[in-house]
Amino acid sequence: FLLQGFESALTDFGTTIELYEKLIENYKKRSKVKFILEDYRGAAQDRDIAGSIQPKIAEAYYKRGNIKYFLEDVEGSCADLQKAGELGYMRAYAYLRMYCGQESAPADTIAVPEE
């Protein structure tokens, strides 16, 4: 039953994308469903499209970096996670440590509490 719901969601997102092809939220949501269904390549393609529509969205790089890791594209994963961190998505640095062996965030990106 659950699988049917996800398949139906893919169809619905496909229809919505046909109507509103520049709305990145639809690509992001469809990517998430594809990821759940283990269609990692399809999920990555949707993240690529979302990123091309709005290339400065740090979360898109972060999510695509994680998807690329599941595709065993470690180099691509690390590049996307690095870009996400540079754009301000601090969570990316934890994954850079896990996936890429990077020890810590660059000093200029670590938030220091004000006194």
N, C-alpha and C positions, 0 to 999 in steps of 0.2 A: 504493500500500500504506500509506504513512504517513498519508494522509488518512483511510483506513478506520479506522486506530487511533485517531485523534482523534475521529471520529464515534462510535466504540464507547465511548470514554471519556465523551463527553457523555451517552450513554444511561446508562452506569453511574453517573455522578454524579447524573443526574436521579432514578434509582431510589433511590440512597442519600439524597438530599435528601428524597424522599417519606417515607422511614423515620425520618430524623433531621433534621427541618427546622430545629432550633435550633443545629446544629453548623456554625459558620461556616467551618471548614476546607474543607468540601465546596463551599461557594459560592466560596471563594477559588480552589480548584483548578479548578472548572468555568469560572470567569472567565478563568483563564489559558489554558485550552484554547480558549475562544471568542475570546480575543484573538489567539492563534496562527492561528485560522481566519479572522481579520479580521472577526469579528462584534463590532465595538466597542460597539455599543448593548447587545447581550446581555451582554457582559463588564461594562459599566458597571452594568447592572441587577443582576447578581449581586453586584457590589461594594456597591451601594446596600443590598441585603438584608443582607449581612455587616455593614455599618456600622450598620444599624438594630438588629441583634441585640446588637452590642457597640460602642456609639458612641465609645468612648474609644481605639480601636485606631488608632494613628498610621499603621501600615503600610497599613491599608485606605484612609485618606485619600490617602496617597502614591500607591498603585497606581491608585486611581480618578482622581486628578489627572492621571496620565499617560494613562490611557484617554481622559479628556475632551479632552486635547490632540489625540489622534488623531481625535476627533470634531469638531475645530475649535471646541470650546467653550473658548476661551482664558480667559474670565472664570471659568468654573466650575473649570477646571484650576488656575488661580492660587489660587482660594479654598481648594480642597482641599489643595494643596501648602502653603499658608500654615498651615492647620489641622494638617497633619502635622508641620510644623516646630514649631509651638507645643506639640504633644503630645510633642515630643522626638525626632522622626525627622529627624536632622540632614541626611541625604542630600537631603531635600526642598529645602533652600536652594540647592543647585547647580541644580536644575531651575527654581526660582523665578528665578534669574539668567538661565538660558537661555530659558525660555518667557515670563517676565513682565517681564523687564528690571529686576528687583530686584537691586541691587548686592551686598548682603551680608546675612548673618544679623543679626538684632538683637543688640546688644552683650551683652544679658543671656543670650543662648543660646549664645554662643561659649564652648567649653570652654577654660579657661586651665589649663595644667599647673601642678601644685603644685611648690613649690620645696623 
